[in-house]
Amino acid sequence: MAKYYALAVTTKYWKPGEDYLNEIVKAVGKQVSNDDFVVVSEKALSTALNNIVNESSVNPSLSAKIITRVWMRIVWGYVLGVLCHFGQKLVRRLREYPLETGSRHKQVALQRAGLLQALMFGSESGIDGSNLPYSYVSLPLNNAYSLAEEIRQRIWLKLRKKVIVIIVDTDKTYSFGNFHFTPRPKPIKGIHSFGGAIAYVIGRMFKFRRRPTPLAVAGCKLQIEEALKIARIADRARGRGAGATVWDMAEKFRVEVIGVSWDMLAKIKHKPIVIVRKSKTSYR
């Protein structure tokens, strides 16, 4: 059985407009070898590409307000959160789900992703506010494969290393035997995307194996199981940055949920890139 070794690469925090191609080449230059997997965070790329939305200016609809007050606080807080085996801390947070900022967030989810995604408890369709300041949320990439290929070509051009680039989202893919499914849209071919909140609840309730979702692979053809394995290894090596959720992030900085600033995030170690190597020797 092949062994994999991972090295999470620390970079500065990527703000909107960041030259992510140059940052990636600089970060992996002294570490990467031929045939390595270079795993890049979708969130970091979306932020650098300014693929983000400021929810503070959003006007929530009645539907968004109902989802926030009834669905999030009551259905998720007292029923689905329990069925999905959430911890007590997360359940408590859902029961106290913020009405004003929550309604704005749900409005963005409704507009960008539709009802089944808006009914998720968080990261609806890949819309996510963790590791972003104030009321900003990142949006899912629409061109993940093109970006992965662009990164692969730049590494070859600048470093003369033939690598496989994988773009990964922390939103989970669930596996039932050889059947893999995810609530988020546009995973790699072979992972089925459907159902939004329905798929999420099924995966969590029945405790199916869950791993981060690969969105694009450039440089070779990977079997689904290997792509999921590499995504999981990279996720463990990367850690959670400023926090796994917006609540965790706010708690870390001891501010309100929308009180985190760009400067605060810049002080945290960020690891948007992980080099994964299938090898008999590890990184030193």
Secondary structure, 3 states (H helix, E strand, C coil): CCCEEEEEEEECCCCCCCCHHHHHHHHHCCCCCCCCEEEEEHHHHHHHCCCEEEHHHCCCCHHHHHHHHHHHHHHHHHHHHHHCCCCHHHHHHHHCCCHHHHHHHHHHHHHHHCHHHHCCCCCHHHCECCCCCCCEEECCCCCHHHHHHHHHHHHHHHHCCCCEEEEEEEEEEEEECCEEEECCCCCCCCCEECCCHHHHHHHHHCCCEEEEEEEEEECCCCCHHHHHHHHHHHHHHHCCCCCCCHHHHHHHHCCCCCCCCHHHHHCCCEEEEEEEEECCCCCC
